[in-house]
Amino acid sequence: MVRSLWTGASGMNGQQANIDAISNNLSNVNTTGYKQQRAEFEDLIYQTVKLAGTPATEDTVTPVGIEMGAGVRVAATQRIFSQGSLQNTQVATDVAIDGEGFFRVQQYDGSFAYTRDGSFKVDSTGQLVTSNGCRIMPEIIMPEGFQLETLAVSQDGRVSVKVNGSNEPVQVGQLELYRFPNAAGLEALGDNLFKVGNASGMPIAGRPGFEGMGALHHKFLEMSNVSVVNEMVQMIVAQRAYEFSSKAVQTSDNMLSVAANLKR
């Protein structure tokens, strides 16, 4: 009886974590480049009351045993790196990745991070940076007298711009993409950034559109890959599962109450 209380409680804790993941997905439905998370579960240890194959008679054995489970726990929060929809923004510094790959940025401490968010900006020194001021690597630096409205990015990552007094665009840099053997193993840092983790493998650099890398689309942004309809359905399922687990706790409590009142 006490086992059922803890088993039901583990189910409630698991569904609470599921709701947390769903809520994070829904709150980031309009976050550029956000990738959906999915809570995954595994059953807990089993208490073996009777082993399968225990002799029943001199000539027979029991075909199945008795194992009592201890509930459930969260095994992982899988991040799903499926492609998000592309939205035309008409902003000269916006770039979207269509396919596999990440942009590399340099953080304030000098370390590298990776992002799918291509809503870039040009800072006061003419460098191409993220919304938080992290520099794009390799560095893209605009020449003096550049015309921002003439900035162009090709599908293979070549960045060019026109300078005052010139009709011909000047190439100012080359965007690179990076992919990982296991992108789901990247560690999320917030600010739409990821860093290399022990499970992700080392980054593999490449030119956009070649060697398995995605192509770039200028003046587009990749939206999140969250489906609001699917998340709402998952929320309903999680809520019902939470209610069922709570009913198991309540039923166990009622049975204990009946047992305690037998002498009355």
Sequence and secondary structure as in RCSB ss.txt:
>XXXX:A:sequence
MVRSLWTGASGMNGQQANIDAISNNLSNVNTTGYKQQRAEFEDLIYQTVKLAGTPATEDTVTPVGIEMGAGVRVA
ATQRIFSQGSLQNTQVATDVAIDGEGFFRVQQYDGSFAYTRDGSFKVDSTGQLVTSNGCRIMPEIIMPEGFQLET
LAVSQDGRVSVKVNGSNEPVQVGQLELYRFPNAAGLEALGDNLFKVGNASGMPIAGRPGFEGMGALHHKFLEMSN
VSVVNEMVQMIVAQRAYEFSSKAVQTSDNMLSVAANLKR
>XXXX:A:secstr
 HHHHHHHHHHHHHHHHHHHHHHHHHHTTTSTT   EEEEEEE  EEEEE TT BSSSS B SS EEEE  EEEE
EEEE      EEE   TTBEEEESS BEEEE TTS EEEES  B EE TTSBEE TT  EEES  B  TTEEEEE
EEE TT EEEEEETT SS EEEEE  EEE TTGGG EEEETTEEE  TTT   EEE TTSTT  EEEETEEE   
  HHHHHHHHHHHHHHHHHHHHHHHHHHHHHHHHHTTT 
